[in-house]
């Protein structure tokens, strides 16, 4: 009787590990309990008790003690390996789990219903131990065996990150994102960030831009806009110096101005670029919010406001002459610039007409910039559909396409 109790207790522990009761799928071991010899059964009973007490390390020592007994039969081995699987899992010993899994599987003692969960547990244990390659090996075995757990997808992505296989990470994550979108689901922010990281590591700037826009489209928070604008400025190939005013425009639109310096810088840059009306509006917004005070820094903001007023008056007085000169030029750049200035002055229709005229004239120094600003002019004029269509034609690799994409995302979420 004592022999049977020892063996049954050990079998019960093994069965618990495998997700079954002794009366369930592992009942064959219970029925064969009498075949477990005292020198094996005593050690396994002790291992079972230690596991129940949360002492996995001590339990493993007892398991090794039982393992040292020569001539073990199949039932002794199955019970031993079931306990090993439990103890190894608690210890984070993935190699020990694999040894137990392989032995049970080869002996036909691992219930079919428990194979996939055990494989998933092994992959996760390898991942937590920092062994991405082994985790991926078991992820692949899991999928080859027909597994489809969403949790395993996360293990797979994390393991790929550890392994540095960015090409596979990007391909698989983009496929997941596409599947979510086709099913009408918003891809998770973690999934989009993983793909963005992989695209950046791979140097795939086109995909990187698309993913930034997807993130902002699905999760348009102020903080994410700030992060995205910061990332864009450090992106390889982005003409940060030339597009400084454009970054500040988006910071203003998304409520990400960092303080008085940002308002002052945008106002100055806009004025210097030929858009004094825009500069004055930026400054007035800074005054209205209290972030900028006219008397700050020895009244520097007040002096800038006066200078912008002067330039606005000069631009109005010279408008007709400037247009005539621009029409006589070989290039259309000045017409685009004058048109955008008119839009900023509140004269959207004639301003957009001038921009269109400049683009049609051609010989533009930067054609994609012209289309970027035409789209922005259309958006400011309330012609969002036209703006979206215009921004889709911007293809510049120097940052114009990135900016057009970001304005497109912002325009879709902007308050009407």
Buried (B, 14 or more C-beta within 10 A) or exposed (E): EEBEEBBBBBBBBBBBBBBBEBEEBBBBBBEBBEBBBEBBBBBBBBBBBBBEEEBBEBBBBBBBBBBEBEEBEBBBBBBBBBBBBBBBBBBBBBBBBBBBBEBBBEEEBBBEEBBBBBBBBBBBBBBEBEBBEBBBBBBEBBBEEEBEBEEBBBBBBBBBBBBEBBEBBBBBBBEBBEEBEEEEEBBBEEBBBBBBBBBBBBEBBEBBBBBBBBBBBBBBEEEBBBBBBEBBBEBEEBBEEEBBBBBBBBBBBBEBBEEBEBBBBBBBBBBEBBBBBBBBBBBBBBBEEEBBEBEBBEEBBBEBBEBBEEBBEEBEEEBEEBBEEBBEEEBBBBBBBBBBBBBBBEBBEBBBBBBBBBBEBEEBEBBBBBBBBBBBBBBBBEBBEBBBEBBBBBEBBBBBBBBBBBBBBBBEEEEE
